[in-house]
Amino acid sequence: MSKERLTFQYCDQLVRDFEKAIEHPIVSKSSIYYTGVDLGTACVVLAVLDENLQPVAGAYRYADVVRDGMVVDYIGAVNIVRDLKKELEKKLGAELIYAAAAIPPGTDALDSGAVKNVVQAAGFELTYLLDEPTAANEVLKMENGAVIDIGGGTTGISILKDGKVVYVVDEPTGGTHFSLVISGAYKISFADAEKYKRDDKKHKELLPVLRPVVEKISSIILQHIKGFDIKEISLVGGTCCLDGIEEIIEKKTGIFTHKPKNPMFVTPLGIALSCRNQYKE
């Protein structure tokens, strides 16, 4: 399959529209709003869609309330989601009632209850709880390929066949390792390294420093996609915001690698799209 045939137009357009809606919320007379709550390791994101499933508002906050997909600061998580909810309601002039949320694959028995409780305690009616790769693919629309979710603590690899997730794994390498490398290389604190890597003006300088970690992630990807007929890879997760990461992964894997303009927003948008589904205990 050629690169020309590999299109992610819907994903890229939705992310662009969402970025605009974060800066300039769209006040409309929508009969209903769908909210996606993404409790990430480094960042909590809320994405709001209108009745036509178009982005109308969004907000995010960097936080340390989740580690490796597990809620470690329940009260802190509730307060952040509640504050972001109130902020968006004020901007839209409407109450946000319904929300969906997502969890890392394989953690439903361990942490799905905590995520559910956070969303409900923040004042939402939870309509759906799903796994993160399935949520991301609501936006990516991939039929056969791999979704690579590089988060704060882990890299999640999800193999899709005919639009369904058929294999998932989480490996302990992610944005935290980027920050540790930056901290050591620049002799700065971990907290300062976290801030440093978020500055996209520093990415060209940082890429050679972080290349060994990216190459390790590439090796992990190759190890887990072995035996699958993978024609395309799509990167999601905040750590993928590093400029040039997709080029290294594509070169190491030999597989066309797509990265949205802002991969941090793919999963929360997919969660919001899934909000139409009815939650079942």
Contacts in CASP RR format, 6 or more apart in sequence:
PFRMAT RR
TARGET T0000
AUTHOR 0000-0000-0000
METHOD contacts of the structure
MODEL  1
MSKERLTFQYCDQLVRDFEKAIEHPIVSKSSIYYTGVDLGTACVVLAVLD
ENLQPVAGAYRYADVVRDGMVVDYIGAVNIVRDLKKELEKKLGAELIYAA
AAIPPGTDALDSGAVKNVVQAAGFELTYLLDEPTAANEVLKMENGAVIDI
GGGTTGISILKDGKVVYVVDEPTGGTHFSLVISGAYKISFADAEKYKRDD
KKHKELLPVLRPVVEKISSIILQHIKGFDIKEISLVGGTCCLDGIEEIIE
KKTGIFTHKPKNPMFVTPLGIALSCRNQYKE
1 231 0 8 1.000
1 232 0 8 1.000
1 256 0 8 1.000
3 256 0 8 1.000
6 231 0 8 1.000
6 232 0 8 1.000
6 256 0 8 1.000
6 258 0 8 1.000
8 140 0 8 1.000
8 141 0 8 1.000
8 234 0 8 1.000
8 258 0 8 1.000
8 260 0 8 1.000
10 139 0 8 1.000
10 141 0 8 1.000
11 139 0 8 1.000
11 140 0 8 1.000
11 141 0 8 1.000
11 234 0 8 1.000
11 260 0 8 1.000
11 266 0 8 1.000
12 260 0 8 1.000
12 261 0 8 1.000
14 55 0 8 1.000
14 139 0 8 1.000
14 269 0 8 1.000
15 139 0 8 1.000
15 260 0 8 1.000
15 261 0 8 1.000
15 262 0 8 1.000
15 265 0 8 1.000
15 266 0 8 1.000
15 269 0 8 1.000
16 261 0 8 1.000
17 54 0 8 1.000
17 55 0 8 1.000
18 47 0 8 1.000
18 55 0 8 1.000
18 58 0 8 1.000
18 265 0 8 1.000
18 269 0 8 1.000
19 261 0 8 1.000
19 262 0 8 1.000
19 265 0 8 1.000
20 55 0 8 1.000
21 48 0 8 1.000
21 55 0 8 1.000
21 56 0 8 1.000
21 57 0 8 1.000
21 58 0 8 1.000
22 57 0 8 1.000
22 58 0 8 1.000
22 59 0 8 1.000
22 60 0 8 1.000
25 56 0 8 1.000
25 57 0 8 1.000
25 58 0 8 1.000
25 88 0 8 1.000
25 91 0 8 1.000
25 92 0 8 1.000
26 50 0 8 1.000
26 54 0 8 1.000
26 55 0 8 1.000
26 56 0 8 1.000
26 57 0 8 1.000
27 56 0 8 1.000
27 91 0 8 1.000
27 92 0 8 1.000
27 93 0 8 1.000
28 50 0 8 1.000
28 56 0 8 1.000
30 50 0 8 1.000
30 51 0 8 1.000
30 52 0 8 1.000
30 56 0 8 1.000
30 94 0 8 1.000
31 51 0 8 1.000
32 50 0 8 1.000
32 51 0 8 1.000
32 98 0 8 1.000
33 48 0 8 1.000
33 49 0 8 1.000
33 50 0 8 1.000
33 51 0 8 1.000
33 56 0 8 1.000
33 92 0 8 1.000
33 94 0 8 1.000
33 96 0 8 1.000
33 97 0 8 1.000
33 98 0 8 1.000
34 48 0 8 1.000
34 49 0 8 1.000
34 50 0 8 1.000
34 53 0 8 1.000
34 98 0 8 1.000
34 99 0 8 1.000
34 100 0 8 1.000
34 272 0 8 1.000
34 273 0 8 1.000
34 275 0 8 1.000
34 276 0 8 1.000
35 46 0 8 1.000
35 47 0 8 1.000
35 48 0 8 1.000
35 49 0 8 1.000
35 85 0 8 1.000
35 88 0 8 1.000
35 96 0 8 1.000
35 98 0 8 1.000
35 99 0 8 1.000
35 100 0 8 1.000
35 124 0 8 1.000
35 272 0 8 1.000
35 275 0 8 1.000
36 46 0 8 1.000
36 47 0 8 1.000
36 48 0 8 1.000
36 99 0 8 1.000
36 100 0 8 1.000
36 101 0 8 1.000
36 268 0 8 1.000
36 269 0 8 1.000
36 270 0 8 1.000
36 271 0 8 1.000
36 272 0 8 1.000
36 274 0 8 1.000
36 275 0 8 1.000
37 44 0 8 1.000
37 45 0 8 1.000
37 46 0 8 1.000
37 81 0 8 1.000
37 99 0 8 1.000
37 100 0 8 1.000
37 101 0 8 1.000
37 118 0 8 1.000
37 119 0 8 1.000
37 122 0 8 1.000
37 124 0 8 1.000
37 268 0 8 1.000
37 271 0 8 1.000
38 44 0 8 1.000
38 45 0 8 1.000
38 46 0 8 1.000
38 47 0 8 1.000
38 101 0 8 1.000
38 102 0 8 1.000
38 267 0 8 1.000
38 268 0 8 1.000
38 271 0 8 1.000
39 65 0 8 1.000
39 66 0 8 1.000
39 69 0 8 1.000
39 71 0 8 1.000
39 77 0 8 1.000
39 81 0 8 1.000
39 101 0 8 1.000
39 115 0 8 1.000
39 118 0 8 1.000
40 66 0 8 1.000
40 69 0 8 1.000
40 151 0 8 1.000
40 152 0 8 1.000
41 66 0 8 1.000
41 67 0 8 1.000
41 68 0 8 1.000
41 69 0 8 1.000
41 151 0 8 1.000
41 152 0 8 1.000
41 153 0 8 1.000
41 176 0 8 1.000
42 62 0 8 1.000
42 63 0 8 1.000
42 64 0 8 1.000
42 151 0 8 1.000
42 152 0 8 1.000
42 175 0 8 1.000
42 194 0 8 1.000
42 238 0 8 1.000
43 60 0 8 1.000
43 61 0 8 1.000
43 62 0 8 1.000
43 63 0 8 1.000
43 238 0 8 1.000
43 264 0 8 1.000
44 60 0 8 1.000
44 61 0 8 1.000
44 63 0 8 1.000
44 65 0 8 1.000
44 66 0 8 1.000
44 77 0 8 1.000
44 80 0 8 1.000
44 81 0 8 1.000
44 84 0 8 1.000
45 58 0 8 1.000
45 59 0 8 1.000
45 60 0 8 1.000
45 264 0 8 1.000
45 265 0 8 1.000
45 268 0 8 1.000
46 58 0 8 1.000
46 59 0 8 1.000
46 60 0 8 1.000
46 81 0 8 1.000
46 84 0 8 1.000
46 85 0 8 1.000
46 88 0 8 1.000
46 268 0 8 1.000
47 55 0 8 1.000
47 58 0 8 1.000
47 265 0 8 1.000
47 268 0 8 1.000
47 269 0 8 1.000
47 270 0 8 1.000
47 271 0 8 1.000
47 272 0 8 1.000
48 55 0 8 1.000
48 56 0 8 1.000
48 57 0 8 1.000
48 58 0 8 1.000
48 88 0 8 1.000
48 92 0 8 1.000
48 96 0 8 1.000
48 272 0 8 1.000
49 55 0 8 1.000
49 56 0 8 1.000
49 269 0 8 1.000
49 272 0 8 1.000
49 273 0 8 1.000
49 275 0 8 1.000
50 56 0 8 1.000
53 273 0 8 1.000
55 269 0 8 1.000
56 92 0 8 1.000
57 88 0 8 1.000
57 91 0 8 1.000
57 92 0 8 1.000
58 88 0 8 1.000
59 84 0 8 1.000
59 87 0 8 1.000
59 88 0 8 1.000
60 84 0 8 1.000
60 264 0 8 1.000
61 80 0 8 1.000
61 83 0 8 1.000
61 84 0 8 1.000
62 194 0 8 1.000
62 198 0 8 1.000
63 76 0 8 1.000
63 77 0 8 1.000
63 80 0 8 1.000
64 73 0 8 1.000
65 71 0 8 1.000
65 72 0 8 1.000
65 73 0 8 1.000
65 74 0 8 1.000
65 76 0 8 1.000
65 77 0 8 1.000
65 80 0 8 1.000
66 72 0 8 1.000
66 73 0 8 1.000
66 77 0 8 1.000
67 153 0 8 1.000
68 104 0 8 1.000
68 152 0 8 1.000
68 153 0 8 1.000
68 154 0 8 1.000
68 170 0 8 1.000
68 172 0 8 1.000
69 103 0 8 1.000
69 104 0 8 1.000
69 107 0 8 1.000
69 111 0 8 1.000
69 153 0 8 1.000
69 154 0 8 1.000
70 107 0 8 1.000
70 110 0 8 1.000
70 111 0 8 1.000
70 114 0 8 1.000
71 77 0 8 1.000
71 111 0 8 1.000
71 114 0 8 1.000
71 115 0 8 1.000
71 118 0 8 1.000
74 114 0 8 1.000
74 117 0 8 1.000
74 118 0 8 1.000
77 118 0 8 1.000
78 118 0 8 1.000
78 121 0 8 1.000
78 122 0 8 1.000
81 118 0 8 1.000
81 119 0 8 1.000
81 122 0 8 1.000
81 124 0 8 1.000
82 121 0 8 1.000
82 122 0 8 1.000
82 123 0 8 1.000
85 96 0 8 1.000
85 122 0 8 1.000
85 123 0 8 1.000
85 124 0 8 1.000
88 96 0 8 1.000
89 95 0 8 1.000
89 96 0 8 1.000
96 124 0 8 1.000
97 124 0 8 1.000
97 125 0 8 1.000
98 124 0 8 1.000
98 125 0 8 1.000
98 127 0 8 1.000
98 275 0 8 1.000
99 119 0 8 1.000
99 124 0 8 1.000
99 125 0 8 1.000
99 126 0 8 1.000
99 127 0 8 1.000
99 275 0 8 1.000
100 126 0 8 1.000
100 127 0 8 1.000
100 128 0 8 1.000
100 129 0 8 1.000
100 130 0 8 1.000
100 135 0 8 1.000
100 271 0 8 1.000
100 272 0 8 1.000
100 274 0 8 1.000
100 275 0 8 1.000
100 277 0 8 1.000
100 279 0 8 1.000
101 115 0 8 1.000
101 116 0 8 1.000
101 118 0 8 1.000
101 119 0 8 1.000
101 126 0 8 1.000
101 128 0 8 1.000
101 129 0 8 1.000
101 271 0 8 1.000
102 115 0 8 1.000
102 129 0 8 1.000
102 130 0 8 1.000
102 131 0 8 1.000
102 132 0 8 1.000
102 134 0 8 1.000
102 135 0 8 1.000
102 267 0 8 1.000
102 271 0 8 1.000
102 274 0 8 1.000
103 111 0 8 1.000
103 112 0 8 1.000
103 115 0 8 1.000
103 129 0 8 1.000
103 130 0 8 1.000
103 131 0 8 1.000
103 132 0 8 1.000
104 131 0 8 1.000
104 132 0 8 1.000
104 154 0 8 1.000
104 156 0 8 1.000
104 170 0 8 1.000
105 131 0 8 1.000
105 132 0 8 1.000
105 133 0 8 1.000
105 156 0 8 1.000
105 158 0 8 1.000
105 165 0 8 1.000
105 168 0 8 1.000
105 170 0 8 1.000
106 131 0 8 1.000
106 168 0 8 1.000
106 170 0 8 1.000
108 131 0 8 1.000
112 129 0 8 1.000
115 129 0 8 1.000
116 126 0 8 1.000
116 129 0 8 1.000
119 126 0 8 1.000
120 126 0 8 1.000
126 279 0 8 1.000
127 275 0 8 1.000
127 276 0 8 1.000
127 277 0 8 1.000
127 278 0 8 1.000
127 279 0 8 1.000
128 274 0 8 1.000
128 275 0 8 1.000
128 276 0 8 1.000
128 277 0 8 1.000
128 278 0 8 1.000
128 279 0 8 1.000
129 279 0 8 1.000
130 271 0 8 1.000
130 274 0 8 1.000
130 277 0 8 1.000
131 165 0 8 1.000
131 168 0 8 1.000
132 149 0 8 1.000
132 267 0 8 1.000
133 147 0 8 1.000
133 149 0 8 1.000
133 156 0 8 1.000
133 158 0 8 1.000
133 160 0 8 1.000
133 165 0 8 1.000
133 168 0 8 1.000
134 165 0 8 1.000
134 274 0 8 1.000
135 267 0 8 1.000
135 270 0 8 1.000
135 271 0 8 1.000
135 273 0 8 1.000
135 274 0 8 1.000
136 147 0 8 1.000
136 149 0 8 1.000
136 158 0 8 1.000
136 234 0 8 1.000
136 236 0 8 1.000
136 266 0 8 1.000
136 267 0 8 1.000
136 270 0 8 1.000
137 147 0 8 1.000
137 158 0 8 1.000
137 160 0 8 1.000
137 163 0 8 1.000
137 165 0 8 1.000
138 269 0 8 1.000
138 270 0 8 1.000
138 271 0 8 1.000
138 273 0 8 1.000
138 274 0 8 1.000
139 266 0 8 1.000
139 267 0 8 1.000
139 269 0 8 1.000
139 270 0 8 1.000
139 273 0 8 1.000
140 147 0 8 1.000
140 234 0 8 1.000
140 236 0 8 1.000
140 266 0 8 1.000
142 160 0 8 1.000
142 163 0 8 1.000
142 232 0 8 1.000
142 234 0 8 1.000
143 160 0 8 1.000
143 161 0 8 1.000
143 162 0 8 1.000
143 163 0 8 1.000
144 160 0 8 1.000
144 161 0 8 1.000
144 162 0 8 1.000
144 163 0 8 1.000
144 229 0 8 1.000
144 230 0 8 1.000
144 231 0 8 1.000
144 232 0 8 1.000
145 159 0 8 1.000
145 160 0 8 1.000
145 161 0 8 1.000
145 228 0 8 1.000
145 230 0 8 1.000
145 231 0 8 1.000
145 232 0 8 1.000
145 233 0 8 1.000
145 234 0 8 1.000
146 157 0 8 1.000
146 158 0 8 1.000
146 159 0 8 1.000
146 160 0 8 1.000
146 221 0 8 1.000
146 225 0 8 1.000
146 228 0 8 1.000
146 230 0 8 1.000
146 232 0 8 1.000
146 233 0 8 1.000
146 234 0 8 1.000
146 255 0 8 1.000
147 157 0 8 1.000
147 158 0 8 1.000
147 160 0 8 1.000
147 233 0 8 1.000
147 234 0 8 1.000
147 236 0 8 1.000
148 155 0 8 1.000
148 156 0 8 1.000
148 157 0 8 1.000
148 158 0 8 1.000
148 217 0 8 1.000
148 221 0 8 1.000
148 233 0 8 1.000
148 234 0 8 1.000
148 235 0 8 1.000
148 236 0 8 1.000
148 240 0 8 1.000
148 249 0 8 1.000
149 155 0 8 1.000
149 156 0 8 1.000
149 157 0 8 1.000
149 158 0 8 1.000
149 236 0 8 1.000
149 237 0 8 1.000
149 267 0 8 1.000
150 156 0 8 1.000
150 174 0 8 1.000
150 175 0 8 1.000
150 217 0 8 1.000
150 235 0 8 1.000
150 236 0 8 1.000
150 237 0 8 1.000
150 238 0 8 1.000
150 239 0 8 1.000
150 240 0 8 1.000
150 245 0 8 1.000
151 174 0 8 1.000
151 175 0 8 1.000
151 237 0 8 1.000
151 238 0 8 1.000
151 239 0 8 1.000
152 174 0 8 1.000
152 175 0 8 1.000
152 176 0 8 1.000
152 238 0 8 1.000
152 239 0 8 1.000
153 172 0 8 1.000
153 173 0 8 1.000
153 174 0 8 1.000
153 175 0 8 1.000
153 176 0 8 1.000
153 177 0 8 1.000
154 170 0 8 1.000
154 171 0 8 1.000
154 172 0 8 1.000
154 173 0 8 1.000
154 174 0 8 1.000
155 170 0 8 1.000
155 171 0 8 1.000
155 173 0 8 1.000
155 174 0 8 1.000
155 217 0 8 1.000
155 220 0 8 1.000
155 221 0 8 1.000
156 168 0 8 1.000
156 169 0 8 1.000
156 170 0 8 1.000
156 171 0 8 1.000
157 167 0 8 1.000
157 168 0 8 1.000
157 169 0 8 1.000
157 170 0 8 1.000
157 171 0 8 1.000
157 220 0 8 1.000
157 221 0 8 1.000
157 224 0 8 1.000
157 225 0 8 1.000
158 165 0 8 1.000
158 167 0 8 1.000
158 168 0 8 1.000
159 165 0 8 1.000
159 166 0 8 1.000
159 167 0 8 1.000
159 168 0 8 1.000
159 224 0 8 1.000
159 225 0 8 1.000
159 228 0 8 1.000
159 230 0 8 1.000
160 166 0 8 1.000
161 228 0 8 1.000
167 224 0 8 1.000
167 228 0 8 1.000
169 224 0 8 1.000
171 220 0 8 1.000
171 224 0 8 1.000
173 213 0 8 1.000
173 216 0 8 1.000
173 217 0 8 1.000
173 220 0 8 1.000
174 213 0 8 1.000
174 217 0 8 1.000
174 239 0 8 1.000
175 197 0 8 1.000
175 239 0 8 1.000
177 213 0 8 1.000
178 193 0 8 1.000
178 197 0 8 1.000
178 210 0 8 1.000
178 213 0 8 1.000
178 239 0 8 1.000
178 242 0 8 1.000
179 190 0 8 1.000
179 193 0 8 1.000
179 194 0 8 1.000
179 197 0 8 1.000
180 190 0 8 1.000
180 193 0 8 1.000
181 209 0 8 1.000
181 210 0 8 1.000
181 212 0 8 1.000
181 213 0 8 1.000
182 188 0 8 1.000
182 193 0 8 1.000
182 196 0 8 1.000
182 197 0 8 1.000
182 206 0 8 1.000
182 209 0 8 1.000
182 210 0 8 1.000
183 189 0 8 1.000
183 190 0 8 1.000
183 192 0 8 1.000
183 193 0 8 1.000
184 193 0 8 1.000
185 209 0 8 1.000
186 193 0 8 1.000
186 196 0 8 1.000
188 196 0 8 1.000
196 202 0 8 1.000
196 206 0 8 1.000
197 206 0 8 1.000
197 242 0 8 1.000
198 241 0 8 1.000
200 241 0 8 1.000
200 243 0 8 1.000
203 242 0 8 1.000
203 243 0 8 1.000
203 244 0 8 1.000
204 243 0 8 1.000
206 242 0 8 1.000
207 242 0 8 1.000
207 243 0 8 1.000
207 244 0 8 1.000
207 245 0 8 1.000
207 248 0 8 1.000
210 242 0 8 1.000
211 248 0 8 1.000
214 242 0 8 1.000
214 245 0 8 1.000
214 248 0 8 1.000
214 249 0 8 1.000
215 248 0 8 1.000
215 252 0 8 1.000
217 249 0 8 1.000
218 248 0 8 1.000
218 249 0 8 1.000
218 252 0 8 1.000
218 253 0 8 1.000
219 252 0 8 1.000
221 233 0 8 1.000
221 249 0 8 1.000
221 253 0 8 1.000
222 252 0 8 1.000
222 253 0 8 1.000
225 253 0 8 1.000
225 255 0 8 1.000
230 255 0 8 1.000
231 255 0 8 1.000
231 256 0 8 1.000
232 255 0 8 1.000
232 256 0 8 1.000
232 257 0 8 1.000
232 258 0 8 1.000
233 249 0 8 1.000
233 250 0 8 1.000
233 253 0 8 1.000
233 255 0 8 1.000
233 256 0 8 1.000
233 257 0 8 1.000
233 258 0 8 1.000
234 257 0 8 1.000
234 258 0 8 1.000
234 259 0 8 1.000
234 260 0 8 1.000
235 245 0 8 1.000
235 246 0 8 1.000
235 249 0 8 1.000
235 257 0 8 1.000
235 258 0 8 1.000
235 259 0 8 1.000
235 260 0 8 1.000
235 263 0 8 1.000
236 260 0 8 1.000
236 263 0 8 1.000
236 264 0 8 1.000
236 266 0 8 1.000
236 267 0 8 1.000
237 263 0 8 1.000
237 264 0 8 1.000
237 266 0 8 1.000
237 267 0 8 1.000
238 263 0 8 1.000
238 264 0 8 1.000
239 245 0 8 1.000
240 246 0 8 1.000
240 259 0 8 1.000
240 263 0 8 1.000
240 264 0 8 1.000
241 262 0 8 1.000
241 263 0 8 1.000
241 264 0 8 1.000
245 259 0 8 1.000
246 257 0 8 1.000
246 258 0 8 1.000
246 259 0 8 1.000
247 257 0 8 1.000
249 257 0 8 1.000
250 256 0 8 1.000
250 257 0 8 1.000
260 266 0 8 1.000
END
